Amino acid sequence: MSRYLFRYEWLHLINLCLVNSFEESGYMFEFGPQWKVIKYDDHRFYRILSGQNMSGVDFAAIYKSDTVYLIEIKNFKQYENEIIYKPITEFSEEIIEKGLDSLRLIEVIKKYLNRKFLYRAFYNLVNRFPWINCEWYFWTELFRITIINQRANFILLINADYDLKTVTNSLECNLGEHFREVIVEPILEKEFLEEFTISKI
């Protein structure tokens, strides 16, 4: 059993180091070499903590080692069946909760790492050679940039019949003090940011 757990850990670390394209909600999201990205709500740390009534965004991304983007994707038109929309206030509150919970998760995970003897003993080495443990490096950098340096942005990419101006105003009012910028845009096939491209599957 321990052999399989060890193998899973290494496969997980390799995946974190190498994967920069992801399928989500009927779209392909591709990030260039200057991005470090995880599928936030698929990560093993999130899966452990999500049982404690905490939600999370779809992607956490570090760009050029100095800016973080927390990215949530909402494609209500992915399937052909009839769409039942929540009231816009309820929808906005759900997205706000995801943004705030994602920030809390970053702090919780950093505290968890700080309690690990191996992390405390070897992180300086990992900081010089991130490939040794990409997971430690990623979450530590995420904490440094987001919590210490306060250089995080929140992005909602959405395909729905909500009034985006109303959603944007609500998110800016509630998330604006926690993020440098709050961005709400429709999902379009294009280069959304430098080296960050969206295409339909």
N, C-alpha and C positions, 0 to 999 in steps of 0.2 A: 504493500500500500504506500509506504513512504517513498518508494522509487517512483511511483506514478505521480505523487504529489510534487516531488522534486522536478520531474519532467514537466508538469503543468506550470510550475513557477518559471522555469527557464523559457518555455514556449510563450508564456505571458510577457516576459521581459523582452524577448526577441520581437514579439508583435508590437510592443510599445515603442521599441527603438526604430522599427522599419516601416510600419504601416502609416501611409499618409493619404489614403483614399478610403472613403466610407460611403456605404449606401444607407440612406435614411429617408423614409416617407416618399419613396418613389423618385428620389434624386440621387445623383452621385456628387459627392463633395470631395474635391481634390485639392490638396495643399502642397505647395512647393517645398524645396529643401530648407528654406529658412523658417519653416513652421515645425513645431513639435505639438502633436495633437493626440488626445485620447477621446474615445467614445465614453463620455463621462458616466452616463447612466448604465453602461455595460461593464464598467470597471469593477473589479472584485471588492474594492474598498466601499464603493457606493452600494453594492448589493448587500453588504453586511449592514450598513447604516440605514438603508432605505426601510428596513423593518422598524425603525424608530420614528416613523411618521416624518421622514425627511425626504424631500424631492430633489431632483437635480436636473440640470440642463442636458442637452444632447451631446455637446462637445465642449471641452476645455482646450484652448489652444494658446500656445506661446509663440509670439512672432518676434524674430530677431533678438531673442533673449531679453527683451525689455518691455514688451507689451502683452497683456493677456486679453483674450476674447472668450467670453462665455456665450455660447451660441445655442439658441433654442429654435427648433424647426417645428412648424405647425402647418401641415398640409391637409386641410379638411376635404379637399377635392381629390384625394388620392384614389378613392374607390367610387364606383358608380352608384352605390346605393344612396338613398335619400339622406341628406345631412340634417341632423338636428343640432342646432347651435345653442350653446348656453347663452344666457344674458351676457352682454358685453362686460358688465361690471364683474360678474363671476369669473369670466374668462381672464380678464385683466388681473384679478386677484390671484388666480392660479399661476400666472406667469410671474407675478411679483414674488410669490412664495418660492417658485423655482429659483429665481435669482438670489434671494436672500439665503435660502437653504444651501445653495451651492457655495456661497461664501463661508457659511458656518462649517460645511463639510471640509473645506480646505484647511480651516483651523483645527478641526478635530483630527484629521489625518496627520497633520504635522505634529500634534501632541502625541499621537500614537507612535509615530516614528521616533520622536525624542525619547520615548520610554524603552526603545529597543537598544540593547547593549551594542550589537553589531553596527547599527546605524551611527551611534555616538562614536564608536571606535574608528570607523572606516570612512565616514562621510567626507572628510577632507580629501582623501584619496579619490573618492567618487567624483568630487567636485572638479578635480583635475582631469579625470578620465571617466566621463559620464557613461561610457559603454559598459563599465563594470557593473553598474546597476541603474539602468535607465529609469526605473520606477522611482527609486529614491531621489534621483536627480530631478525628475520632472516635478514631483510633488513639492520638493523643497524650493525649486525655482518658482512654481506656481504660488506658493506661500510668500516668497520674497517679493515678487512683482505685484501680487494682488493685495496682500495685507500690509506689508511693510512699506513698499514704495507707492501703493495705491495707484497703480497704472493698469487698471482693468476696465474693459468695456463690455457692455451687455448688448447682444444682438438677438432680435427676434425676426426670423424669416418666416413669412406667413402666406398661405394661400387660402383665403377665406373671404366671406362677404361682410366681415366686420368693417366698421369705419376706422381706418388706420390712424387717422388724426386723433380720434378719441382714445384709442388704445395707447398711442404714443404719449399723449398728455398724462394719462394715468400712470404709465410706467416711469416717465420722467419725474413725476411728483414723488413717487415712492421709492425709486431706485437711484435717482439722480445724485443723492448724497453719498452713495456707496460706489458708484462707478464714474469714471471720467466722462463717458459718453454712453447714452442709451439710444440704440439704433433700431428702428422698426421699418422693415421694407418687405415688399412682396417677393416671393421666390421667383427669380428669373434666371434663365440660362445665360450666364455671362461670367466674366471675371469680376467677382464681387469686391474683393480686395486684392492687393498685389499678391500674386502666386496663390490665390484662393479662387477656384473656379467651380461653378455649379452647372451641372448638365442633367437633363431628364433621362431616366432609365427607359 
